[in-house]
């Protein structure tokens, strides 16, 4: 899932963002920080990858967004998972688990 410097393989970012948003509404910086923390600093998401992903998922109605004030009293766009996004998360997670299981089986031979 990650290369030496924590670069994400294409197609995994959306899955990770949907999973993080399952925890609750979050702004972009919070999403990147949570992915980094939960991966023990192996995965690092840059803004150049995150915001196009968020835009694409918003267009697909997987997430919604609204402006709010952060804990630091700054205005930021908060993203939330929609019902369609929850369904997609379940589907993509099943695909990921099947794929990663298959790769692990090959690596163990």
Steps between C-alpha positions, in 0.01 A plus 500: 500500500787736552840550350813597690385857561138416571364570154151359451426270212244637260146411608564463873463865600124511451458187711710647781318834492160329510615291795626804691176689434308205641629624837328837452515830314851630448691771314774419250794549733332278759451226241869503405609499863275208594622290207859576594445426870307176446765375259777568754635775272547263205229660283514871427233667290588829331249770415560451129354151531242553773298790364445356149389178671258688726364695201450182299324324788278802557399497132414129539291587809712274721572792732343834580662816631424813695694795637564502875730660753792280611623447854762769419224749412567480126251445223536162323298268282392189690429181308249233602418155373162462328281188492634429152853550634441245777382249243803567278733465800359154574536396136853635460613354830380154392691536171812618685488210747458249217787654301739536794422144611585372152828694494591364844431144387733547202770653720481205742570241227 
